Amino acid sequence: MNIMKITFLGVGEACDAQYPNTSILVAAVEDAREHVLLDCGFTTPHVYFKSCSDPEALLGVWISHFHGDHFFGMPLLLLRLSEMGREKPLLILGPESIQQKIEAALELAYPGVGEQLGFPVDYLPVEPGKRVEATGFQWKSAKNHHSQSALSVLIRTGQKSVLYSGDGGPTPESLALAKGCDLVIHEAFCFEGEMSGHGSVSRAVEFAQKAGAPQLALVHIQRSERESRKAAIMEYLFKVKGCSVFLPEPGTSVKL
């Protein structure tokens, strides 16, 4: 029985003009009208509101770290929800300083709007290794290897779970978190080799295989890599054993 629906709003990296910033909707299939959003970069809100016209449908937002292509869309998201007449509370989850960062960004973008939203905004810092229950899901995070503090997150409902890496290379902690999950969504900035603070296609495949995940979605691929090496990437992925690997497009949905 499918009990989770994953929809990729965007799959791009910060400077990608063709693909929106990586952001994902996660819903319980039984009530797909309501959902949570994983990361909200500067291109995310317009894509989100093209697919969702209900201001009350968004239960929560997960922010993996504080680079612009992962959280600078929050001021516009909050402003638009306010203009649409949202009333129920919105939960924002993420690293320890989540409230300070979001409130500062909102005040910089739209001074005074934070006090006039018309709906409460609640914040829930998710400490690595600690499980919390919120928005109908279980959440647990682990540190990644990135240029600033960044978290992977495992989201679970019932017997189904998905691991979203955010940005950064794998760590022993993120691998332990991913063990036995149904889908890994991992950034793969480059095709192969090492790039400080980022993952690669080959490392993400190895990560998913070690985790025992049956499916792997590769996102946040560097734009020139996607353009010039896509054929080589697809040829490599065709040979992968033990895990179904795909490159989602904006709008791609997966049921678990």
Backbone bond lengths (Angstrom), bond angles and torsions (degrees), N, CA, C in turn:
res aa  C-N    CA-C-N  psi(-1)  N-CA   C-N-CA  omega(-1)  CA-C   N-CA-C  phi
1 M - - - 1.469 - - 1.525 109.74 -
2 N 1.328 117.38 129.68 1.457 121.21 177.23 1.526 110.26 -78.73
3 I 1.326 116.33 127.83 1.461 119.15 179.76 1.522 112.85 -127.37
4 M 1.327 118.59 1.44 1.458 121.62 174.67 1.524 109.20 -135.04
5 K 1.323 115.45 143.01 1.461 121.21 173.87 1.520 108.35 -124.56
6 I 1.319 116.24 125.40 1.459 123.31 -179.16 1.528 107.71 -110.80
7 T 1.327 117.30 125.48 1.463 121.64 178.41 1.518 109.35 -124.49
8 F 1.312 115.99 126.46 1.464 121.67 -179.31 1.530 109.00 -88.74
9 L 1.332 116.68 108.98 1.462 120.30 175.57 1.522 110.68 -75.59
10 G 1.323 116.05 -41.51 1.456 122.41 178.40 1.507 109.62 -145.20
11 V 1.337 116.28 156.52 1.467 120.76 -178.12 1.525 111.53 -135.59
12 G 1.339 117.46 8.91 1.450 121.03 -172.01 1.515 114.62 -93.02
13 E 1.344 114.64 170.83 1.461 121.49 174.34 1.526 109.31 -95.70
14 A 1.331 116.64 -178.99 1.458 121.40 -168.20 1.521 113.68 -56.38
15 C 1.328 118.30 -42.50 1.466 122.25 -171.63 1.522 113.54 -101.50
16 D 1.313 117.06 12.35 1.464 121.34 -177.28 1.531 109.70 -78.43
17 A 1.332 117.16 115.89 1.461 121.27 -179.79 1.521 112.58 -81.83
18 Q 1.328 117.52 -16.25 1.463 121.32 -176.94 1.521 112.41 -92.09
19 Y 1.324 116.88 -37.60 1.459 121.33 -176.01 1.527 110.46 -113.97
20 P 1.351 118.11 132.94 1.461 120.57 175.76 1.529 111.25 -61.78
21 N 1.336 115.08 158.56 1.460 120.75 177.06 1.523 110.72 -50.72
22 T 1.327 116.16 146.86 1.459 120.64 179.27 1.527 110.68 -61.33
23 S 1.312 115.95 120.56 1.465 122.74 176.57 1.517 107.75 -155.98
24 I 1.326 115.80 145.04 1.465 121.11 -169.75 1.519 109.89 -136.96
25 L 1.325 116.41 138.56 1.458 122.17 170.86 1.522 109.51 -97.75
26 V 1.326 116.08 136.98 1.464 121.86 175.69 1.522 107.80 -124.64
27 A 1.331 115.99 126.82 1.459 121.35 -178.89 1.514 109.63 -133.83
28 A 1.338 115.40 151.13 1.455 120.74 166.64 1.522 106.63 -79.45
29 V 1.326 117.80 125.12 1.465 121.47 -172.35 1.521 111.44 -59.58
30 E 1.336 117.11 -31.52 1.456 119.79 179.81 1.525 111.82 -59.25
31 D 1.335 117.32 -29.40 1.465 120.85 177.52 1.519 107.93 -139.01
32 A 1.323 116.49 70.21 1.461 121.25 -174.31 1.517 113.08 -67.67
33 R 1.326 117.97 -9.10 1.463 120.16 177.02 1.521 110.50 -65.06
34 E 1.328 116.60 -35.34 1.463 120.89 179.96 1.522 109.91 -98.27
35 H 1.333 115.97 146.88 1.460 119.79 -173.23 1.516 110.38 -160.53
36 V 1.339 114.40 169.43 1.460 121.53 170.69 1.524 107.82 -117.76
37 L 1.326 115.59 156.49 1.459 122.48 -177.83 1.517 109.17 -114.72
38 L 1.322 116.57 129.23 1.456 121.76 177.46 1.521 109.05 -101.02
39 D 1.304 116.40 110.64 1.465 127.03 -178.23 1.526 112.00 68.21
40 C 1.339 114.03 147.95 1.464 120.73 -174.90 1.520 108.63 -147.09
41 G 1.327 116.09 80.64 1.455 121.51 179.44 1.515 112.47 -77.94
42 F 1.337 115.82 -176.60 1.456 119.25 -173.05 1.521 114.17 -66.90
43 T 1.315 119.94 -20.12 1.469 120.72 176.80 1.531 113.17 -96.80
44 T 1.323 117.72 -4.72 1.468 120.68 -171.35 1.522 114.90 -70.01
45 P 1.355 120.79 -45.29 1.466 118.77 -172.08 1.523 114.78 -56.33
46 H 1.327 118.80 -43.38 1.464 119.78 -178.57 1.526 110.82 -64.17
47 V 1.335 116.76 -38.62 1.469 119.88 177.46 1.523 109.85 -66.55
48 Y 1.327 116.45 -42.70 1.465 120.68 -179.27 1.527 111.04 -59.55
49 F 1.324 116.78 -47.98 1.465 118.94 -174.73 1.526 113.08 -75.22
50 K 1.316 117.50 -14.54 1.467 119.47 169.87 1.525 110.94 -68.80
51 S 1.333 116.47 -29.56 1.465 120.65 -176.51 1.518 112.98 -100.49
52 C 1.325 117.90 -12.43 1.467 120.44 -176.51 1.526 109.94 -142.13
53 S 1.318 116.46 117.72 1.462 121.50 179.96 1.518 112.89 -104.96
54 D 1.329 117.17 1.77 1.466 122.17 -178.73 1.527 109.21 -95.96
55 P 1.336 119.00 113.28 1.468 120.17 -177.50 1.521 113.98 -69.00
56 E 1.333 117.60 -13.14 1.463 120.90 -178.25 1.528 112.61 -98.49
57 A 1.331 118.52 -2.90 1.471 120.98 -172.80 1.522 113.56 -75.20
58 L 1.323 117.21 -24.51 1.464 121.02 -176.09 1.524 109.92 -82.34
59 L 1.335 116.05 114.34 1.465 121.03 -178.50 1.518 112.17 -83.53
60 G 1.329 116.71 -35.79 1.461 119.73 -175.93 1.510 110.96 -167.20
61 V 1.335 115.17 164.01 1.460 122.70 178.04 1.521 108.32 -129.33
62 W 1.332 115.77 130.41 1.462 121.83 173.87 1.522 108.78 -100.86
63 I 1.333 116.53 129.58 1.460 122.01 175.25 1.529 107.76 -113.99
64 S 1.340 116.12 119.23 1.466 120.24 -175.06 1.523 112.69 -77.40
65 H 1.335 116.42 -33.95 1.464 121.25 179.56 1.525 108.23 -170.41
66 F 1.328 115.73 177.33 1.455 119.43 -167.31 1.523 114.00 -107.88
67 H 1.327 116.99 43.79 1.456 121.56 164.22 1.529 108.19 -90.23
68 G 1.341 116.11 149.19 1.454 120.73 -170.08 1.509 115.31 -57.79
69 D 1.325 117.41 -35.93 1.462 119.12 -178.65 1.521 112.71 -76.62
70 H 1.330 116.03 5.75 1.464 119.96 177.04 1.526 113.23 -121.75
71 F 1.370 117.69 -15.95 1.467 116.33 178.51 1.521 115.47 -145.23
72 F 1.327 119.58 -4.25 1.460 119.76 -178.01 1.530 113.20 -72.67
73 G 1.314 118.15 -5.37 1.459 120.22 173.45 1.514 113.84 -82.31
74 M 1.328 117.29 -9.59 1.463 119.65 -175.32 1.527 113.92 -61.45
75 P 1.339 120.75 -41.86 1.471 118.06 178.32 1.528 112.97 -57.54
76 L 1.323 117.40 -44.59 1.464 120.02 179.92 1.519 111.24 -68.61
77 L 1.325 117.52 -38.82 1.464 120.34 177.37 1.521 110.54 -58.26
78 L 1.328 116.55 -47.85 1.461 120.76 -178.95 1.527 111.17 -65.84
79 L 1.335 116.81 -42.23 1.465 120.41 178.77 1.522 111.12 -60.69
80 R 1.317 116.58 -46.42 1.471 120.38 -177.96 1.528 111.05 -65.46
81 L 1.320 118.00 -42.15 1.465 120.23 176.91 1.520 110.87 -60.02
82 S 1.326 116.39 -38.88 1.461 120.87 177.72 1.523 110.88 -64.38
83 E 1.327 117.09 -45.86 1.465 120.82 179.74 1.524 111.81 -63.20
84 M 1.332 116.50 -29.25 1.465 121.20 -179.65 1.523 112.46 -82.76
85 G 1.334 117.21 -4.37 1.453 120.98 174.60 1.511 115.71 89.44
86 R 1.313 117.71 23.72 1.464 119.67 177.98 1.524 109.80 -57.20
87 E 1.345 115.44 144.19 1.455 120.93 179.25 1.520 113.22 -123.48
88 K 1.335 117.88 -35.62 1.461 118.56 -173.95 1.528 111.04 -79.23
89 P 1.330 117.43 156.77 1.470 121.02 -177.73 1.526 112.03 -61.57
90 L 1.328 115.44 149.71 1.462 122.63 173.36 1.516 108.13 -115.75
91 L 1.329 116.41 130.04 1.457 121.44 179.18 1.525 109.54 -98.13
92 I 1.332 116.31 131.46 1.460 121.82 175.82 1.521 107.58 -117.60
93 L 1.334 116.16 121.51 1.457 122.89 -178.01 1.516 109.57 -111.57
94 G 1.341 115.77 153.18 1.457 118.90 176.94 1.510 112.56 164.25
95 P 1.332 116.66 -157.93 1.464 120.81 -178.26 1.528 112.45 -63.74
96 E 1.310 114.94 174.27 1.464 122.03 -170.73 1.526 113.62 -53.96
97 S 1.318 118.42 -40.68 1.466 121.23 -174.83 1.525 112.83 -92.85
98 I 1.328 117.52 25.88 1.452 121.73 -173.41 1.531 112.78 -57.42
99 Q 1.318 118.21 -44.73 1.464 119.89 -177.49 1.522 111.27 -66.17
100 Q 1.311 117.25 -46.41 1.461 121.58 -179.89 1.528 111.06 -58.51
101 K 1.330 117.58 -45.50 1.464 121.42 -176.47 1.528 111.94 -67.61
102 I 1.324 117.28 -44.45 1.462 120.20 -177.65 1.520 110.40 -67.90
103 E 1.315 117.41 -44.24 1.462 119.85 -179.99 1.521 111.48 -64.56
104 A 1.335 117.35 -37.79 1.465 120.48 178.22 1.529 110.86 -66.36
105 A 1.330 116.77 -42.23 1.466 120.46 179.49 1.525 111.04 -64.43
106 L 1.325 117.01 -41.78 1.460 120.99 179.93 1.522 111.06 -65.27
107 E 1.311 117.09 -42.05 1.464 120.43 179.98 1.524 111.26 -66.94
108 L 1.320 117.25 -37.00 1.464 120.66 178.04 1.531 110.94 -67.86
109 A 1.325 116.40 -41.38 1.466 120.43 -177.04 1.526 112.29 -75.54
110 Y 1.334 116.10 -44.67 1.464 121.56 -175.52 1.527 109.16 -139.51
111 P 1.336 117.64 82.86 1.468 121.02 -175.01 1.529 111.97 -54.70
112 G 1.328 114.94 130.95 1.451 121.47 176.59 1.511 115.63 85.28
113 V 1.318 118.51 -14.62 1.465 121.00 -176.15 1.525 111.56 -66.50
114 G 1.330 116.99 -32.65 1.456 119.97 -178.88 1.514 113.81 -57.81
115 E 1.335 116.81 -26.57 1.465 121.13 179.83 1.523 112.01 -89.36
116 Q 1.331 117.40 -2.69 1.464 120.34 -174.51 1.530 112.40 -129.20
117 L 1.314 117.35 22.39 1.462 119.79 -175.11 1.527 113.06 -64.12
118 G 1.329 116.55 -36.17 1.456 119.79 -177.73 1.512 113.78 91.65
119 F 1.330 116.48 -1.25 1.465 121.01 175.26 1.526 108.17 -146.47
120 P 1.342 117.22 149.85 1.468 120.02 -179.78 1.527 111.46 -73.47
121 V 1.322 116.13 145.11 1.463 122.69 171.18 1.521 107.55 -115.74
122 D 1.314 116.62 119.38 1.460 122.28 178.64 1.525 109.00 -105.87
123 Y 1.322 115.67 150.43 1.463 121.03 -177.17 1.518 109.92 -124.21
124 L 1.331 115.57 139.99 1.459 121.05 179.64 1.522 109.56 -135.52
125 P 1.343 117.86 98.14 1.466 119.43 173.03 1.528 109.50 -65.45
126 V 1.331 116.33 135.44 1.460 121.44 -179.13 1.521 108.15 -111.31
127 E 1.311 115.51 104.42 1.468 121.21 -178.44 1.527 109.85 -72.23
128 P 1.337 118.33 131.97 1.465 120.38 -179.83 1.527 112.02 -52.27
129 G 1.321 115.70 132.14 1.456 121.28 177.84 1.510 115.06 88.99
130 K 1.328 117.82 -11.15 1.466 121.46 -179.13 1.528 110.00 -102.49
131 R 1.324 116.86 131.98 1.459 121.35 -179.95 1.528 109.58 -89.69
132 V 1.334 115.81 135.50 1.457 120.79 174.51 1.523 108.61 -128.30
133 E 1.320 116.76 154.95 1.458 122.01 176.66 1.516 108.51 -115.81
134 A 1.320 115.50 125.72 1.461 121.01 -178.71 1.520 109.01 -162.78
135 T 1.313 117.28 151.19 1.472 124.79 177.92 1.527 112.80 55.62
136 G 1.338 116.97 25.98 1.455 120.64 179.80 1.515 114.99 82.19
137 F 1.339 117.33 5.06 1.461 122.69 179.52 1.522 110.29 -125.05
138 Q 1.331 115.37 158.43 1.462 121.29 166.12 1.522 108.47 -94.22
139 W 1.334 115.92 137.49 1.463 122.31 -178.29 1.528 109.25 -123.88
140 K 1.327 115.47 135.46 1.461 120.39 174.93 1.524 107.95 -147.12
141 S 1.333 116.93 136.74 1.466 120.05 -173.29 1.523 111.87 -120.67
142 A 1.335 114.60 165.45 1.467 122.24 176.14 1.523 108.12 -149.05
143 K 1.320 116.19 151.06 1.461 120.52 -179.16 1.524 111.20 -74.56
144 N 1.339 115.09 142.13 1.463 123.05 173.33 1.518 110.03 -103.02
145 H 1.332 115.53 171.78 1.462 121.15 171.75 1.527 107.76 -98.01
146 H 1.350 116.23 103.60 1.457 121.31 -176.55 1.522 108.80 -143.67
147 S 1.338 116.12 172.31 1.465 120.40 -177.13 1.515 112.68 -72.03
148 Q 1.311 117.99 -16.81 1.459 122.91 168.91 1.519 107.73 -138.97
149 S 1.317 116.54 168.02 1.459 120.27 -178.63 1.526 110.23 -55.16
150 A 1.330 116.47 126.62 1.460 121.94 -176.71 1.522 109.15 -146.38
151 L 1.335 115.74 148.16 1.457 121.15 -174.17 1.524 112.34 -123.25
152 S 1.332 115.66 136.04 1.463 121.67 160.70 1.519 107.57 -80.22
153 V 1.328 116.10 157.57 1.460 118.81 177.11 1.526 109.51 -139.30
154 L 1.331 115.79 139.55 1.462 123.05 172.30 1.517 107.37 -106.23
155 I 1.326 116.01 126.30 1.460 121.84 179.24 1.517 107.74 -114.99
156 R 1.315 116.00 128.66 1.465 120.28 -175.07 1.521 110.39 -130.55
157 T 1.331 114.83 141.03 1.455 121.41 166.73 1.521 107.30 -140.54
158 G 1.325 117.06 127.08 1.456 120.14 -175.01 1.515 110.65 59.34
159 Q 1.330 116.53 -128.22 1.463 121.43 -178.93 1.527 112.84 -97.79
160 K 1.318 118.63 6.47 1.460 122.17 -177.05 1.527 110.82 -109.94
161 S 1.333 115.46 145.26 1.462 119.26 -179.50 1.520 110.60 -151.60
162 V 1.338 114.92 152.86 1.456 122.35 177.46 1.519 108.59 -132.78
163 L 1.330 116.20 138.76 1.465 123.25 177.54 1.520 108.22 -106.74
164 Y 1.329 116.57 121.60 1.464 121.85 175.94 1.520 108.25 -112.09
165 S 1.328 116.03 123.73 1.465 119.62 -172.73 1.515 113.70 -78.70
166 G 1.358 119.10 -22.10 1.455 117.30 -164.37 1.520 107.74 60.31
167 D 1.323 117.12 -145.03 1.465 120.86 178.31 1.520 110.59 -99.01
168 G 1.330 115.83 148.12 1.453 120.17 173.01 1.512 113.28 124.07
169 G 1.322 114.53 155.61 1.443 120.62 175.92 1.516 111.67 -75.03
170 P 1.332 117.08 160.10 1.462 121.08 179.79 1.523 112.10 -63.41
171 T 1.313 115.15 153.54 1.463 123.25 173.92 1.523 108.03 -131.62
172 P 1.335 118.44 163.52 1.468 119.24 174.48 1.526 111.99 -56.32
173 E 1.334 116.43 -34.62 1.465 120.34 -179.50 1.530 111.42 -68.89
174 S 1.328 116.91 -41.94 1.467 118.34 -179.97 1.528 111.23 -70.49
175 L 1.330 117.25 -32.52 1.464 120.03 176.45 1.519 110.66 -66.25
176 A 1.319 117.07 -43.95 1.463 120.15 177.82 1.526 110.72 -60.71
177 L 1.327 116.24 -38.08 1.461 120.77 179.29 1.528 111.44 -64.97
178 A 1.324 116.63 -35.99 1.469 121.38 -174.90 1.520 113.99 -80.57
179 K 1.324 118.41 -12.76 1.464 121.16 -174.20 1.529 111.79 -53.26
180 G 1.330 115.15 123.18 1.452 120.47 174.73 1.514 115.66 80.65
181 C 1.337 118.59 5.78 1.461 119.07 -179.37 1.533 110.10 -74.63
182 D 1.318 116.50 163.88 1.464 121.69 -175.94 1.521 112.96 -88.09
183 L 1.319 117.01 -24.51 1.464 121.56 -179.60 1.518 108.90 -149.90
184 V 1.324 116.22 131.76 1.463 122.36 169.77 1.524 107.91 -105.56
185 I 1.327 115.82 128.28 1.467 121.88 170.48 1.517 106.01 -110.80
186 H 1.331 116.50 111.16 1.469 118.97 -171.59 1.516 110.91 -128.69
187 E 1.318 115.14 139.24 1.462 119.45 174.01 1.521 109.70 -69.06
188 A 1.333 115.09 144.14 1.466 121.24 -177.95 1.525 107.21 -142.72
189 F 1.315 115.56 72.12 1.464 121.44 -170.60 1.525 112.13 -59.44
190 C 1.321 116.22 -36.80 1.463 119.44 178.64 1.532 109.46 -126.58
191 F 1.322 115.80 168.24 1.462 121.10 -176.40 1.519 110.96 -71.33
192 E 1.315 116.35 -54.82 1.458 120.30 -176.69 1.515 109.24 -146.91
193 G 1.323 115.36 171.94 1.455 120.09 179.95 1.512 111.50 83.46
194 E 1.312 115.31 -167.49 1.455 122.27 -175.69 1.523 109.82 -112.85
195 M 1.313 116.91 137.00 1.456 123.03 170.18 1.517 106.73 -134.81
196 S 1.315 116.53 119.88 1.455 121.07 -173.31 1.524 111.51 -53.86
197 G 1.323 115.65 126.00 1.451 120.97 175.78 1.510 115.42 81.69
198 H 1.337 117.64 4.71 1.459 120.08 -179.57 1.522 110.81 -136.29
199 G 1.338 114.84 162.22 1.445 121.36 175.07 1.513 110.73 -92.62
200 S 1.318 115.92 175.20 1.460 122.52 176.74 1.521 108.34 -136.74
201 V 1.328 115.56 166.39 1.459 120.02 178.24 1.525 110.42 -58.43
202 S 1.327 116.80 -49.11 1.466 120.35 -176.20 1.525 111.85 -64.82
203 R 1.330 117.02 -40.08 1.470 119.70 179.73 1.522 111.36 -70.44
204 A 1.323 117.41 -35.90 1.461 120.26 178.11 1.524 111.04 -65.87
205 V 1.331 116.65 -39.78 1.468 120.36 176.94 1.523 110.12 -62.44
206 E 1.317 116.51 -47.05 1.463 120.30 178.41 1.526 110.83 -60.06
207 F 1.324 116.51 -40.57 1.463 122.27 179.13 1.527 110.31 -60.30
208 A 1.333 117.31 -49.82 1.461 120.95 -178.06 1.524 111.62 -64.52
209 Q 1.329 116.76 -38.18 1.464 120.27 178.21 1.524 110.87 -64.37
210 K 1.325 116.97 -44.21 1.463 120.38 178.78 1.527 111.28 -65.06
211 A 1.325 116.49 -33.05 1.463 120.55 -179.96 1.523 112.12 -76.45
212 G 1.331 116.93 -14.75 1.456 120.43 -177.40 1.515 113.49 75.44
213 A 1.328 116.84 22.92 1.465 120.80 -179.23 1.528 110.15 -79.60
214 P 1.319 118.50 131.73 1.465 120.13 -179.62 1.524 113.77 -74.70
215 Q 1.357 117.39 -19.47 1.458 120.61 -178.84 1.528 110.49 -134.66
216 L 1.338 115.10 145.44 1.466 122.33 177.60 1.519 108.88 -136.71
217 A 1.336 116.13 125.74 1.462 122.07 173.50 1.522 108.39 -107.72
218 L 1.328 116.81 127.56 1.461 122.02 -179.36 1.522 109.55 -100.16
219 V 1.339 116.34 125.37 1.462 121.89 -177.33 1.522 109.93 -131.90
220 H 1.346 115.84 173.91 1.469 121.50 173.81 1.531 111.60 61.04
221 I 1.330 116.34 33.83 1.464 120.82 178.56 1.526 109.21 -75.47
222 Q 1.322 116.14 134.28 1.463 120.59 -179.25 1.528 109.67 -56.74
223 R 1.319 116.35 134.33 1.467 120.90 -169.11 1.528 113.68 -56.43
224 S 1.338 117.82 -40.92 1.467 119.52 -179.84 1.527 111.35 -70.90
225 E 1.342 116.92 -32.04 1.464 120.41 175.59 1.529 110.13 -64.88
226 R 1.322 115.90 -44.60 1.467 120.04 179.99 1.533 110.62 -62.50
227 E 1.327 116.56 -41.22 1.466 120.74 -176.72 1.528 112.37 -72.38
228 S 1.335 116.29 -44.14 1.468 119.21 -170.72 1.526 113.96 -94.61
229 R 1.338 117.31 -20.52 1.464 118.80 -172.67 1.529 113.38 -125.10
230 K 1.323 116.85 14.74 1.461 118.85 -176.90 1.520 111.93 -59.57
231 A 1.334 117.56 -41.16 1.470 119.92 -179.98 1.521 111.00 -61.89
232 A 1.334 116.76 -41.68 1.466 120.55 178.87 1.522 110.70 -67.12
233 I 1.333 116.30 -38.78 1.465 120.02 177.88 1.527 110.09 -62.68
234 M 1.314 117.71 -46.82 1.464 121.19 -178.81 1.525 111.24 -64.19
235 E 1.321 117.03 -38.18 1.467 120.26 176.92 1.522 110.53 -62.99
236 Y 1.327 116.57 -41.53 1.466 121.32 177.99 1.530 110.43 -63.70
237 L 1.333 116.83 -45.67 1.459 120.70 -177.19 1.524 111.82 -66.25
238 F 1.321 117.28 -31.16 1.466 121.39 179.17 1.525 111.47 -60.99
239 K 1.327 116.31 -27.03 1.462 121.41 -176.81 1.530 113.09 -91.64
240 V 1.330 117.57 -5.15 1.466 120.96 -178.01 1.524 109.85 -67.72
241 K 1.325 116.25 135.03 1.458 122.33 179.68 1.530 110.60 -108.43
242 G 1.319 115.54 145.84 1.456 121.09 171.45 1.510 115.12 81.71
243 C 1.324 118.17 1.98 1.460 120.91 -178.39 1.524 108.12 -157.14
244 S 1.312 116.81 132.07 1.459 121.68 176.86 1.527 108.83 -86.73
245 V 1.339 116.55 116.78 1.464 121.46 -174.50 1.524 109.58 -112.57
246 F 1.331 116.42 136.40 1.461 119.55 179.67 1.524 110.73 -143.71
247 L 1.320 115.12 158.16 1.458 123.50 174.91 1.524 107.45 -106.90
248 P 1.327 118.35 99.47 1.462 119.40 -177.77 1.523 111.78 -68.14
249 E 1.307 115.24 151.57 1.458 123.42 171.30 1.529 107.93 -103.76
250 P 1.335 118.70 160.37 1.464 119.11 173.18 1.530 110.58 -55.18
251 G 1.321 116.32 127.01 1.455 121.88 -177.45 1.511 114.65 100.06
252 T 1.334 118.11 -13.51 1.463 121.01 177.00 1.525 110.19 -61.24
253 S 1.337 117.19 135.13 1.464 122.44 177.15 1.520 110.29 -122.95
254 V 1.319 115.54 146.38 1.460 122.81 178.07 1.520 107.72 -133.19
255 K 1.328 116.94 134.85 1.458 121.28 174.48 1.517 109.59 -107.20
256 L 1.326 116.64 138.65 1.461 122.68 -179.89 1.524 109.69 -115.84
